[in-house]
């Protein structure tokens, strides 16, 4: 599955199939959450949260691709990511785009 952020793919004529999306809500273990809160006192990267968000983006992308495959898509164009805090220590990540078929 080809995934691009552009609205077109050079050299391809596209048939639009519709919007596809994938999302997940992730949180860290309470112990990690406490450890990361201490890290905010001295500054620096919150590696546990970086890892959590990377995992969340990967899972959201995987779910978006699965939805596109069910539609018979060859690619997804105009892919975007959105994130929001659901509660303290938990975040939602959504991947969305337009499923297309090559003509």
Backbone as a chain_set.jsonl record, in Angstrom:
{"seq": "XXXXXXXXXXXXXXXXXXXXXXXXXXXXXXXXXXXXXXXXXXXXXXXXXXXXXXXXXXXXXXXXXXXXXXXXXXXXXXXXXXXXXXXXXXXXXXXXXXXXXXX", "coords": {"N": [[0.85, -1.176, 0.0], [0.684, 2.076, -0.99], [1.413, 5.077, 0.613], [0.891, 8.456, 0.838], [1.473, 11.974, 1.449], [0.748, 13.867, -0.333], [-1.727, 15.136, -2.688], [-1.9, 13.783, -4.997], [-0.419, 11.283, -7.161], [2.419, 11.165, -8.921], [2.296, 10.533, -12.374], [0.187, 8.757, -12.238], [-3.221, 7.991, -12.761], [-5.965, 8.598, -10.777], [-8.646, 6.983, -9.091], [-10.955, 8.025, -6.874], [-11.865, 6.545, -3.84], [-12.824, 7.023, -1.317], [-12.858, 8.395, 2.066], [-10.581, 7.19, 4.507], [-9.73, 5.945, 7.748], [-7.917, 5.565, 10.818], [-7.587, 4.89, 14.243], [-6.392, 5.215, 17.642], [-6.307, 5.002, 21.192], [-3.983, 5.623, 23.579], [-2.225, 4.873, 26.61], [0.14, 5.277, 29.263], [1.705, 3.062, 31.595], [1.031, 3.45, 35.079], [3.316, 3.6, 36.737], [5.326, 4.335, 34.9], [4.242, 6.786, 34.176], [4.478, 8.294, 36.513], [7.287, 8.293, 36.797], [7.976, 9.716, 34.486], [6.873, 12.18, 35.096], [8.627, 13.153, 37.019], [10.799, 13.616, 35.401], [10.099, 15.916, 34.093], [10.861, 17.879, 35.806], [13.594, 18.3, 35.533], [13.95, 18.58, 32.862], [14.271, 17.693, 29.34], [13.936, 14.952, 26.975], [10.953, 13.07, 27.078], [11.11, 10.004, 27.014], [9.537, 7.656, 27.3], [6.993, 8.577, 26.656], [7.426, 9.478, 24.057], [7.923, 7.042, 22.786], [5.426, 5.846, 23.252], [3.753, 7.503, 21.672], [4.847, 7.08, 19.122], [4.256, 4.352, 18.81], [1.47, 4.547, 18.879], [0.931, 6.084, 16.558], [1.833, 4.27, 14.61], [0.025, 2.14, 14.962], [-2.432, 3.404, 14.428], [-1.999, 4.061, 11.738], [-1.765, 1.489, 10.642], [-4.386, 0.541, 11.032], [-5.791, 2.341, 9.402], [-4.771, 1.648, 6.888], [-5.73, -0.986, 6.725], [-8.476, -0.512, 6.508], [-8.514, 0.791, 4.035], [-7.586, -1.269, 2.376], [-9.746, -3.034, 2.543], [-11.518, -1.677, 0.953], [-10.455, -2.063, -1.495], [-8.325, -0.494, -2.305], [-5.399, 0.933, -3.884], [-3.675, 2.77, -2.943], [-3.185, 5.427, -0.52], [-3.925, 8.751, -0.373], [-3.157, 12.203, 0.513], [-2.631, 11.969, 3.27], [-2.969, 12.52, 6.724], [-2.211, 13.262, 10.156], [-3.649, 13.406, 13.394], [-3.819, 14.442, 16.76], [-4.876, 14.178, 20.181], [-5.307, 15.011, 23.614], [-6.86, 12.813, 25.777], [-7.281, 12.284, 28.405], [-5.402, 12.91, 31.42], [-2.245, 11.643, 30.791], [-3.111, 10.003, 28.741], [-3.583, 9.647, 25.258], [-5.13, 10.304, 22.11], [-4.589, 9.207, 18.835], [-5.082, 9.847, 15.462], [-5.115, 8.709, 12.163], [-5.675, 9.69, 8.857], [-6.977, 9.77, 5.514], [-7.382, 9.731, 1.897], [-8.603, 7.022, 0.216], [-7.534, 5.481, -2.759], [-7.747, 4.14, -6.103], [-5.728, 2.873, -8.7], [-6.055, 3.783, -12.096]], "CA": [[0.0, 0.0, 0.0], [1.419, 3.332, -1.087], [0.835, 6.105, 1.48], [1.546, 9.734, 0.566], [0.821, 13.165, 1.998], [0.308, 14.697, -1.457], [-3.073, 14.84, -3.163], [-1.785, 13.059, -6.261], [0.771, 10.453, -7.315], [2.931, 11.492, -10.255], [2.208, 9.493, -13.388], [-0.949, 7.852, -11.991], [-4.579, 8.526, -12.774], [-6.548, 8.048, -9.559], [-10.078, 6.896, -8.848], [-11.166, 8.233, -5.444], [-12.776, 5.568, -3.251], [-13.425, 7.583, -0.108], [-12.003, 8.638, 3.223], [-10.265, 6.079, 5.406], [-9.141, 6.431, 8.991], [-7.555, 4.611, 11.852], [-7.277, 5.624, 15.463], [-6.137, 4.471, 18.866], [-6.065, 5.782, 22.407], [-2.903, 4.952, 24.297], [-1.792, 5.452, 27.885], [1.312, 4.632, 29.845], [1.581, 2.454, 32.918], [1.11, 4.453, 36.142], [4.719, 3.726, 37.168], [6.009, 5.146, 33.884], [3.688, 8.124, 34.229], [5.11, 8.956, 37.662], [8.701, 8.489, 36.465], [8.072, 10.777, 33.484], [6.562, 13.463, 35.722], [9.869, 13.624, 37.644], [11.673, 14.071, 34.32], [9.735, 17.286, 33.742], [11.541, 18.798, 36.734], [14.96, 18.592, 35.066], [13.912, 18.806, 31.427], [14.743, 16.639, 28.453], [12.93, 14.158, 26.272], [10.177, 12.078, 27.827], [11.255, 8.887, 26.079], [8.407, 6.726, 27.389], [5.885, 9.163, 25.911], [7.807, 9.456, 22.642], [7.683, 5.66, 22.356], [3.981, 5.633, 23.243], [3.174, 8.188, 20.528], [5.292, 6.357, 17.919], [3.443, 3.134, 18.74], [0.103, 4.945, 18.562], [0.886, 6.452, 15.131], [1.972, 3.045, 13.817], [-1.228, 1.379, 15.052], [-3.456, 4.157, 13.697], [-1.694, 3.889, 10.315], [-2.105, 0.1, 10.299], [-5.844, 0.449, 10.961], [-6.2, 3.095, 8.231], [-4.415, 0.817, 5.732], [-6.667, -2.122, 6.687], [-9.748, -0.005, 5.983], [-8.312, 1.041, 2.606], [-7.497, -2.572, 1.703], [-11.107, -3.566, 2.451], [-12.174, -0.962, -0.143], [-9.769, -2.396, -2.734], [-7.457, 0.625, -2.673], [-3.993, 0.719, -4.208], [-2.891, 3.786, -2.239], [-3.901, 6.422, 0.271], [-3.34, 10.076, -0.617], [-3.53, 13.281, 1.437], [-2.616, 11.412, 4.622], [-2.719, 13.441, 7.823], [-2.298, 12.722, 11.512], [-4.162, 14.33, 14.4], [-3.713, 13.894, 18.101], [-5.495, 14.964, 21.234], [-5.268, 14.432, 24.963], [-8.173, 12.331, 26.181], [-7.206, 12.517, 29.846], [-3.992, 12.995, 31.78], [-1.499, 10.416, 30.543], [-3.677, 9.227, 27.634], [-3.716, 10.452, 24.045], [-5.694, 9.687, 20.917], [-3.938, 9.518, 17.57], [-5.881, 9.449, 14.314], [-4.53, 8.82, 10.825], [-6.763, 9.704, 7.892], [-6.616, 10.135, 4.155], [-8.316, 9.318, 0.862], [-8.266, 5.771, -0.462], [-7.614, 5.6, -4.213], [-7.39, 2.985, -6.946], [-5.08, 3.298, -9.939], [-6.84, 3.46, -13.316]], "C": [[0.894, 1.237, 0.0], [0.682, 4.377, -0.256], [1.613, 7.393, 1.244], [0.767, 10.881, 1.193], [0.332, 14.105, 0.903], [-1.095, 14.282, -1.895], [-3.07, 14.076, -4.483], [-0.528, 12.184, -6.194], [1.224, 10.648, -8.752], [2.833, 10.282, -11.187], [1.045, 8.53, -13.21], [-2.255, 8.62, -12.107], [-5.318, 7.821, -11.647], [-8.07, 8.045, -9.587], [-10.261, 6.993, -7.338], [-12.196, 7.23, -4.93], [-13.46, 6.097, -1.997], [-12.41, 7.736, 1.01], [-11.798, 7.351, 4.02], [-9.584, 6.662, 6.641], [-8.774, 5.262, 9.878], [-7.223, 5.405, 13.089], [-6.996, 4.664, 16.608], [-6.001, 5.461, 20.007], [-5.075, 4.978, 23.231], [-2.653, 5.645, 25.637], [-0.584, 4.671, 28.376], [0.958, 4.05, 31.197], [1.774, 3.527, 33.98], [2.539, 4.667, 36.623], [5.521, 4.577, 36.193], [5.539, 6.59, 33.935], [4.325, 8.92, 35.366], [6.575, 9.255, 37.359], [8.872, 9.63, 35.466], [7.755, 12.15, 34.091], [7.782, 14.021, 36.453], [10.826, 14.185, 36.595], [11.352, 15.516, 33.931], [10.407, 18.305, 34.656], [12.919, 19.212, 36.226], [15.025, 18.859, 33.565], [14.456, 17.639, 30.632], [13.586, 15.871, 27.84], [12.254, 13.182, 27.22], [10.081, 10.833, 26.943], [10.096, 7.906, 26.123], [7.205, 7.258, 26.614], [6.188, 9.228, 24.417], [7.531, 8.073, 22.065], [6.184, 5.38, 22.26], [3.35, 6.268, 22.006], [3.605, 7.545, 19.205], [4.476, 5.09, 17.716], [2.009, 3.461, 18.33], [-0.033, 5.323, 17.094], [0.964, 5.211, 14.246], [0.669, 2.243, 13.817], [-2.349, 2.091, 14.297], [-3.254, 4.005, 12.187], [-2.087, 2.491, 9.85], [-3.617, -0.062, 10.147], [-6.391, 1.208, 9.748], [-5.947, 2.265, 6.967], [-5.379, -0.366, 5.61], [-8.017, -1.696, 6.124], [-9.649, 0.245, 4.479], [-8.248, -0.269, 1.826], [-8.875, -3.204, 1.543], [-11.882, -2.919, 1.306], [-11.544, -1.294, -1.492], [-8.824, -1.31, -3.213], [-6.047, 0.159, -3.004], [-3.095, 1.653, -3.408], [-3.811, 4.636, -1.375], [-3.177, 7.743, 0.054], [-3.842, 11.057, 0.438], [-3.584, 12.795, 2.882], [-2.223, 12.489, 5.632], [-2.83, 12.689, 9.141], [-2.84, 13.811, 12.43], [-4.039, 13.644, 15.755], [-4.405, 14.789, 19.098], [-5.357, 14.232, 22.557], [-6.69, 14.046, 25.344], [-8.344, 12.544, 27.68], [-5.731, 12.579, 30.204], [-3.313, 11.64, 31.572], [-2.042, 9.556, 29.428], [-3.891, 10.146, 26.444], [-4.342, 9.624, 22.937], [-4.865, 10.136, 19.726], [-4.831, 8.991, 16.461], [-5.079, 9.68, 13.039], [-5.7, 8.791, 9.856], [-6.261, 10.173, 6.536], [-7.681, 9.669, 3.194], [-7.804, 8.065, 0.171], [-8.487, 5.953, -1.97], [-7.249, 4.281, -4.881], [-6.742, 3.545, -8.204], [-5.949, 2.883, -11.118], [-5.935, 2.905, -14.371]], "O": [[1.742, 1.414, 0.875], [-0.529, 4.546, -0.398], [2.83, 7.435, 1.421], [-0.436, 10.778, 1.435], [-0.418, 15.04, 1.18], [-1.587, 13.217, -1.521], [-4.131, 13.76, -5.021], [0.305, 12.327, -5.299], [0.492, 10.331, -9.69], [3.229, 9.17, -10.838], [0.931, 7.568, -13.97], [-2.381, 9.744, -11.621], [-5.304, 6.593, -11.564], [-8.697, 8.996, -10.054], [-9.775, 6.136, -6.6], [-13.271, 7.083, -5.512], [-14.559, 5.66, -1.657], [-11.271, 7.276, 0.919], [-12.712, 6.543, 4.181], [-8.954, 7.718, 6.589], [-9.251, 4.14, 9.711], [-6.636, 6.484, 12.998], [-7.317, 3.477, 16.551], [-5.624, 6.615, 19.804], [-5.302, 3.808, 23.539], [-2.849, 6.853, 25.77], [-0.333, 3.546, 27.946], [0.021, 4.499, 31.856], [2.597, 4.425, 33.803], [2.935, 5.802, 36.889], [6.302, 5.435, 36.603], [6.334, 7.513, 33.76], [4.67, 10.088, 35.193], [7.052, 10.356, 37.636], [9.806, 10.423, 35.583], [8.302, 13.163, 33.656], [7.959, 15.238, 36.505], [11.576, 15.122, 36.871], [12.235, 16.252, 33.49], [10.506, 19.48, 34.302], [13.361, 20.337, 36.46], [16.05, 19.316, 33.059], [15.033, 16.707, 31.191], [12.418, 16.111, 28.148], [12.902, 12.551, 28.055], [9.102, 10.638, 26.224], [9.705, 7.372, 25.085], [6.479, 6.487, 25.986], [5.287, 9.048, 23.598], [6.967, 7.951, 20.978], [5.725, 4.753, 21.304], [2.507, 5.65, 21.356], [2.81, 7.474, 18.268], [4.055, 4.783, 16.601], [1.406, 2.744, 17.531], [-1.002, 4.931, 16.444], [0.248, 5.109, 13.25], [0.261, 1.725, 12.778], [-3.131, 1.444, 13.6], [-4.22, 3.84, 11.443], [-2.676, 2.333, 8.781], [-4.076, -0.734, 9.223], [-7.356, 0.761, 9.129], [-6.803, 2.189, 6.086], [-5.798, -0.708, 4.504], [-8.631, -2.431, 5.352], [-10.583, -0.05, 3.734], [-8.8, -0.363, 0.73], [-9.151, -3.839, 0.525], [-12.795, -3.53, 0.749], [-12.043, -0.855, -2.528], [-8.549, -1.214, -4.409], [-5.564, -0.851, -2.491], [-1.911, 1.377, -3.214], [-5.036, 4.575, -1.482], [-1.97, 7.844, 0.27], [-4.807, 10.79, 1.155], [-4.486, 13.17, 3.632], [-1.282, 13.255, 5.423], [-3.453, 11.631, 9.228], [-2.529, 14.99, 12.264], [-4.143, 12.423, 15.865], [-4.514, 15.999, 18.899], [-5.299, 13.004, 22.609], [-7.611, 14.857, 25.246], [-9.411, 12.934, 28.153], [-4.886, 12.317, 29.348], [-3.752, 10.623, 32.11], [-1.504, 8.479, 29.171], [-4.329, 11.286, 26.6], [-4.12, 8.418, 22.833], [-4.488, 11.303, 19.622], [-5.283, 7.846, 16.501], [-4.447, 10.723, 12.868], [-6.612, 7.976, 10.0], [-5.256, 10.877, 6.431], [-8.763, 9.257, 3.612], [-6.707, 8.052, -0.388], [-9.5, 6.509, -2.397], [-6.552, 3.438, -4.317], [-7.168, 4.581, -8.714], [-6.505, 1.785, -11.143], [-6.393, 2.573, -15.464]]}, "num_chains": 1, "name": "protein.A"}
